[in-house]
Amino acid sequence: MTRALGLLAVTVAAAGCFSVQYRARQARPGEPAIPAARVEAVTPWDSGYVPGTSTVAVVTPKGYDASNEDGDVNDYVRWSLRVDGGPGTEVVTMMWSPPSAPKCQGGHPVLELLLDRDKPKDSVLLDDALVHWERPFIVEGSRVVSGRFDQDPALLHQASVVDLTLREHDAAGEREVCVRVPVTGPGVTYWSTKRWSLGLRFGLRRAQAFSPGSTFSFGMSLGRWLGPVRLALEAGISGTSGNTPDKSAPSGTSLCFADPGPDCEGSSLGTFALEASGPFKRWGGTWGLGWSLGYETSFGVLYGLDLVTNKGTSRHAGAGGPRVGLRLFAATPDLEGVSPFSPTSAWAIELFAAAAQEYYGAANGHTLSYGLALTTF
Amino acid sequence: MWLEARNATRLMNAHFTIDDEPACGGHVPVQWVRVDRELHRHGPVDVGGLHGLVLYFPLDAWFPHNGYWRDTFVDVELEVEGKPRCVRTRLTRGASGEEAVGQ
């Protein structure tokens, strides 16, 4: 069972469902300029089995003997370079290192080399590239050559280079060329290819359009990144901690969400929202300011207390309207050079204001409201 | 597979091949190779003498349009005393998907 789950996780990760890839938006050419090479993409968390650990097999004169093990899963860094290979150009190896390392002689040696497919892949379960065991292998025309390396988070956050050792064949014979390609540092920027995003939202709101009391809310969202904007559908619940107002609880409406008193209405609400959000200012890579703009609706039941008869009452109400928010968010970048406006995962504190109009039910609350939310996306 | 090779023999590459793809020119190259008990993450590797080889291929080789119902082979690319050789082993035979390992 463990092995099956591990295989599924590795397969899905390999297909790019979980692993986040960054594509280069700005890249610097390698040196020497010919053969031309530049960084194309990086996957900072490229999960995969350590070769040979999931199926331990040996062949002896008596036959085949294999055992299936849980296997060791490891995270690698995958650098992908666009290489324009001429006739007879062969890839020998790669190294990933700081720029101070001697060319093609220092840093992390490549663990596996991969080459993009000759034909487009015909299943989402397949990787975009195939591991090439043979060394060297031919790269002709414009191809993407990738290398898996051991992880080095410190090196991802500073200037670094990938050295590509090529072998060229021409009339003069055979010669090796070391092409140094800047992969992080000045002049190299990245954009995340992340598309889908799950989010959570915990909020406190001062009032509703149909009731003056404060409410808590919890919502889940499914978002899709469109450039620097996350467009999301959110569904959730909202209300107060109890349905029946308590005469002995504090008066006023600010604490209705926690302990509804005689001035409150208990509430049980369902909420839906369509929201767009994105960053507009970043500092030092981690912290930033963002915005959100949405349209939200609430539907549900409100419970009151008739103070004369001391009997409970209930009514239905629904309202909807626009919501705007200002977010302080924290997002840890995976590597140096990621655009501040690139899709990302983050947590955020949001101050929001909302205006609402009743669809049905009595307008006993406030048309304008405000609140605080803790969100992740 | 069990390999009995001359002393100056190196394993250069291996491919999973279907139908009329050229020998040692299949579209699925080998990922890793275990020679006896030792795993090699890249080639070439000396295989002169008597050796058990385990060839690891990617998911592609499992997919029906690649494998079942077709002629499938594993082609092993060797260099014997400096000269290239391609050794083909048939895995399945034709539309029946009948196993034909070792033939």
Interface residues (C-beta under 8 A of the other chain):
Chain A: T11 P51 G52 T55 A57 V58 V59 T60 P61 L111 E112 L113 D118 K119 D122 S123 L125 L126 D127 L130 V131 H132 W133 E134 R135
Chain B: M1 W2 M12 N13 A14 H27 V28 P29 V30 Q31 W32 V33 R34 D36 R37 L39 H40 R41 H42 G43 P44 L50 G52 L53 V54 Y56 P58 L59 D60 F63 H65 E77
